[in-house]
Amino acid sequence: MSLILKLLLKAAPLLLFLLVSRAVREMFRTQQGAGRAYDRPPEGDRQGAAGPRRAGRRDPYAVLGCPPSSSDGEIKKRYRELLGKYHPDKFIGQDLDADFVELASKKFQEIQEAYEAIRSRRGF
């Protein structure tokens, strides 16, 4: 009985620290994203509409090369520029390696996924 009491007394500061750190983290999380719901991941299971997040998925704003503070028009413009640059049909007619065309297709797909993620977050 005294052994259990000693263990609880030694673990109490650690448990108290854990509870306080979680409370502070939640407080900052709610203050940080109070105004812009589209800048944080969806609530709930932390998964997007396309399913679970893959480990290699990048920030959609970084993929498009624009900051989160960009307007909807700027994001659409950047999206269209990148589509024209990396569209696979543009490279198929040229005598390029199949690996290069596959890489362009993957980049094209990544751009489309990033744009869809931003669109679904912002609702445009």
N, C-alpha and C positions, 0 to 999 in steps of 0.2 A: 504494500500500500504506500509506504513512504517512497519507494522507487518511482512509482507512477506520479506522485506529487512532485518529486524533484524534477522529473522529465517535463512535466507541465510548466513548472516555474522557469525552466531553462528555455522552453519553446515559446513562452508567452510574448517576449519582446519581438521575436521573429514573426509571429502571427499578427501582432499589432502593426508592425511595419508593413506587412503584406496588405492588410485591410486599408491602411491609410494610403498606401501608394495606389491601390486600385481606385479609391475614392477621388484622389487628386487627378489621376489619369482620366477618369470619366468627366470630371469637372472641366478639364482643359479641352477634352474632345468635344463637349457640347458647346463651349465658348468659341472654339476655333472655327467650326463649320456652321454657325448659326444662320448666316445670311445666304450662303450659296450652296444649295443642296447638290448641284451638278458637279462640284469639285471633289466630293467624297464618294466612296463606294456605296452601292445601295444598301439599305438597312436589311437586317435579317441574316441570311446565311452568307453574306459577303460574296455572292456569286452574281455575275452579270446575267443578262438574258440569254447569252450563248452557252451557258453552262459553267462548269468549274473553271477557275483560272488556271492556265498552264504556268509552269515555273518560269518560262522564258518570255512571257508576255510583258511588253514594255508599256510605259505610260502612253496613252493615246495622243496626248498633246506633244510628247517628244517624237512620236512617229511622224506626225504631220509637221513638226518643226515650228510650232507656234506656242506661245505661252497660254495658260488657262484664262488670262484676262482678255484674250482676243475676242473680237465681236464675232457673231455668227457669220456675217458676210466675209470676214477675213479668213475664217476657218474653211468656208466653202470654196473660196478662191484658192487657198493653198491646196485643198483636196483635189481640185480640178487640175492644178498645175502638176501635182505629183502623179495623177492618173495618166496625163499625157506623157509624162517622162518615163514611167515604168510599165506602160501597157504592153502586154506580151505580144499582141498582134503587130506592134511596131517592130519587134525584133525577129519575128518568124520569117518574114520575107528577106531579111538580110542573111547572108551566109555566116551566121555566128554559131558557136558551140551550143549544143543542147543544154549544157550545164548553165550557160549564161542565160538562156531563155527560161530555164527552170528557176534560176535565182530571181530574175525579173518577175516571174509569176508569183513567187513567194512574197516578194516585196509588195507587189500589187495587191495581193490578198491581205497582207498586214495593214496596208494603207486603208483598204476598205473596212476592215474590222475596227480600226482605230476611229474612223469617221462615224461608223455606226454606233460605237460606244459613246462618242461625244454627243451625237444626235439624240440618243436615247436618254442620256443624262440631262441634257439641256431642254429637250422636248421641242426641237424644231424640225 
